[in-house]
Amino acid sequence: MLLTQSIPLVEERISNACARAGRDRNEVQIIAVTKYVSLETTGLVLQHGLQHIGENRWQDAQAKWEAFGDQGTWHFIGHLQTNKVKDVVGKFAYIHSLDRLSLAKEIDKKAAALGITAQCFIQLNVSGEESKYGLPPEEFAGFIDAIRSREHIRVVGLMTMAPYEAEPEATRPVFRGLRELRDELNRNKVLGYEVPHLSMGMSNDFEVAIEEGATWIRLGSVLVGKE
Ligand SMILES: *Cc1c(COP(=O)(O)O)cnc(C)c1O
């Protein structure tokens, strides 16, 4: 599908989901996930005014970032190997997949060397699905405690992936669970600052995610397509 068709269709579905939930459309931002498409199409995505680009592997993202890294804002959304941290931190404004201490340590170290603060989402495995990455919710509080002294990491939100469901409604408990974890974190005030964001919802389930409070949705196939 052409971007000129998919963008208005997705926009309408986002607006409707916001309306159902009594939310303002401006509370939800789109990350256009370009992992299935070429360098050329990634350029078109930016030209069409989508400013947030999501990629899940540095090896695939590199050429695109070198061509367009100065345009838009780049989000690293995939599992991040510790040895790729040096490539990603400083180039991607947001990392959505902080899910273990060894990774936090590397990100903090690289950000310190660059004199920046890395904006991170903590990825949680809310569904408990074995194949998915992400921190188990029962380890969340301990993890926060262990990373809060790392000055070059700023936790901006929580991220999760719901398992694919033929009936998207079935993902609702996963998204609700992530929202509750964020709300609890903010109530406990352990970080000393507010964590505003929820990165949740993909092509199959973004409307349910919006109804449950998503502030960032990550859309690949429904928006950018597959090549
Ligand atoms: C691929 C991917 C997406 C987008 O997937 P679609 O279902 O095509 O929208 C979103 N988030 C992550 C982490 C991904 O890897």
The ligand as an SDF file (V2000), in Angstrom:
LIG
                    3D

 15 15  0  0  0  0  0  0  0  0999 V2000
    8.7200   -5.2720   13.9010 C   0  0  0  0  0  0  0  0  0  0  0  0
    8.3990   -4.5940   15.1610 C   0  0  0  0  0  0  0  0  0  0  0  0
    7.2960   -3.7260   15.2450 C   0  0  0  0  0  0  0  0  0  0  0  0
    6.3450   -3.4490   14.0960 C   0  0  0  0  0  0  0  0  0  0  0  0
    5.7140   -4.6210   13.6680 O   0  0  0  0  0  0  0  0  0  0  0  0
    4.3440   -4.5770   12.8450 P   0  0  0  0  0  0  0  0  0  0  0  0
    3.5500   -5.6990   13.4110 O   0  0  0  0  0  0  0  0  0  0  0  0
    4.7210   -4.7900   11.4310 O   0  0  0  0  0  0  0  0  0  0  0  0
    3.7010   -3.2710   13.0580 O   0  0  0  0  0  0  0  0  0  0  0  0
    7.0560   -3.1050   16.4670 C   0  0  0  0  0  0  0  0  0  0  0  0
    7.8480   -3.3070   17.5280 N   0  0  0  0  0  0  0  0  0  0  0  0
    8.9090   -4.1330   17.4960 C   0  0  0  0  0  0  0  0  0  0  0  0
    9.7270   -4.3150   18.7130 C   0  0  0  0  0  0  0  0  0  0  0  0
    9.2170   -4.8050   16.3030 C   0  0  0  0  0  0  0  0  0  0  0  0
   10.2760   -5.6200   16.2790 O   0  0  0  0  0  0  0  0  0  0  0  0
  1  2  1  0
  2  3  1  0
  2 14  2  0
  3  4  1  0
  3 10  2  0
  4  5  1  0
  5  6  1  0
  6  7  2  0
  6  8  1  0
  6  9  1  0
 10 11  1  0
 11 12  2  0
 12 13  1  0
 12 14  1  0
 14 15  1  0
M  END
$$$$
